[in-house]
Amino acid sequence: MHSMNDYYSAVQLRADRWSALREASAELNRTPQGRHAGALKKRIEGLFTSLSVIEPYWAFPGMPAFEHMRRQFEGGHIEDLAFSVHRVTRALTTGAYRRRHIPLERDLFENDEHDDEAVLPPEARAMARPYFEVLIVDSVTEHQERWLKSNMTRLRRPEDPFTYEAVVVPSLEDALIGVLFNHNIQAIVVRPGLVLKSKTDHPVLSRYLNRAGGQKELEALLPEDYGPELCRLIAKVRPELDAYLVTERSVEDIAGLDLGICRRVFYNQEDFMELHLNILRGVQARNKTPFFTALVEYSKQPTGVFHAMPISRGKSITRSHWIQDMGAFYGPNIFMAETSATSGGLDSLLEPHGPIKEAQELAARAFGAKQTFFATNG
């Protein structure tokens, strides 16, 4: 098994560890009294140890479920463990956890789920509501963490354009590591109870932390500056994110500070509905696709005849008795959205003033750049 230091991607490290845990638990379940049972148990124990370092930074399966699986192993419930680990690994591979709740207990599992996402066509997956995760930074007890998550969860509505889950970490260091580890995180809520240091000390985590600004500079901070400094540091490593600062300091103290990517400050209040709406609004603003939206509208224009065949909507192909397989291969939209016509509705790459200009501005925001320009590769 590769060492954690051999990996440069936390996502790949996590995927490999879960796959190895699935294989080891399944093998131990098949041969619990086999001659390799001792080695398998030692391997499973090592995998749980390595996963415990990185699992706190993801919403699924969550630390309560992870610790429950660990107790299953320690209690000798190997069959239950193998089932739970298989469900987690499958959900991580298919992305099913992004679309619905994944039961990990056998008595909660329903056979009519058809093995997760196997029966969902690609079109249905593509049209599902996008999923992201919100990082809440606050040093809280386990009970307070459940309270925070439940308050965020109960505000979700069927008409929301996105769905999200919350991840709670206690410290500034954990928050920096989390946004570098987990690219599902699209918003950060910085609360006044955060501390500086992470409880986890591992070379892999230190490597990620040094990318965000280093530990020596952080140790010189005053506790009251942890929140504003976190917003500034995240702007260096994930400039596309939105941060929301909850503070007990006065408006006058906060007004003159550089808050980096902070979109809004909440003063001495627990307004979860307002926070929820701001999070969705921020992600919605970054989810805008000006040129694609213009292209979709352009494809709905009446047909015309020009030098490019697709402006006639590819009728010579769809009506052909010989090459309809070409139309089936490319699909109808490629002919509907041909952009070589001069019928208008799009923008100029040379002198952008409409959707391309707006798209360049949004790209600059995502890259943390002053300006971004699109160019062809020809």
C-alpha positions, 0 to 999 in steps of 0.5 A: 500500500502506498504511503500517504506522502506518495499522493499529490491528490487528496481525492485520489488518496481518499478513493484508493483508501476506500477501495482498499477498505472495501476489498479488505472488508469483503475478503475478511467477511468471506473468510473470517477464520482464514489464515490471512484473517489476522493480516486483513484485520491489521490492514483494515485497522491501518486503513481506518487510521489513514482515512480518519485523517482526511474524512473530517473534510468531506460531508459524505459519509460524515464522521458519525457514520465513519466512526460507526463503521469503525465500531462495527470493525472493533466489535467484530460485526464484519458482515455489517462493516463490509455492507456499509463500506461497499455502499459508501464506496459505490456512492462515492464512485457513482456520485449517488450521494449528490442526489439522495440520501444513502442508507448504510445499514442493511435494515434501511436498504431497499432493494428497489433502489436498483443498485444506486444509479444503475438505472438512471440515464445520463440525461437524468443525471445531467439535469439533477440539481447540482450539489456542493458542500458548505464549510462551517468553521467553528470550534463546537461540541458534537451536539452543537455541530448537529444543531448547526447542520440541522438548522442548515438542512431544514431550510432546503426547499424543493425549488432551490436551484442547488442542494448542499451539505455542511462540513464543520471544522474547528480551526483556521488550519482545518479550514485551509486544508479543507478547501484544498482537499475538498473541491466540493466546497463552494462556500465558507461560513466563518463563525467567531468560535474558530481556533487557530491550530488543527488537532491533526498533525500529519506531513500531508496536511502540513504540505497543504497548509504551507501552500496557503501561507505557512504556519509561522505567519499564522501563529502571530495572529490575535484570536480576534483576527482569525476570521478576517485572516481566514477570508484573506488566505482562502482568497489566495488558494480558492479565489472563486469561493464565497465566504460569509463572516459571522462576528461579534465585533462592532461594525466600525472594527470590521469596516476597515478590514480587508476581508478577501473573498467575504461577500457578507458580514453577519453581526451578532445574529443567527439568521440561518435563512438569510445565510442560506439564501446568500449561499445559494445566491452566491453559487448561482452568480458563479454558475452563470454561463453567459455565452452558453445561455446566449448560444441556447437562445441563438439555436432557437432562432428561425432557420436561414440559408448561408454558407454553412449547412447547419444553419438549415438545421441539418435538414439534408442529414435528417432527411437523408436515406443514407447518412442519418447515422451521422445525425444520430452520432452528433445529435441535433443540437450541434446543428442547431447551434452552429455559430458561423452564421452572421444572423446575430445573437452572439458576441465577437471574440475580437471586440467582446461587448455582450455575453463573451465580455460578461463570461470573461469577467466571471472567469477573472473572478474565478481565477482571482485575476484582474482580467481574463481574455479568451482566445482561440487555439488556432 
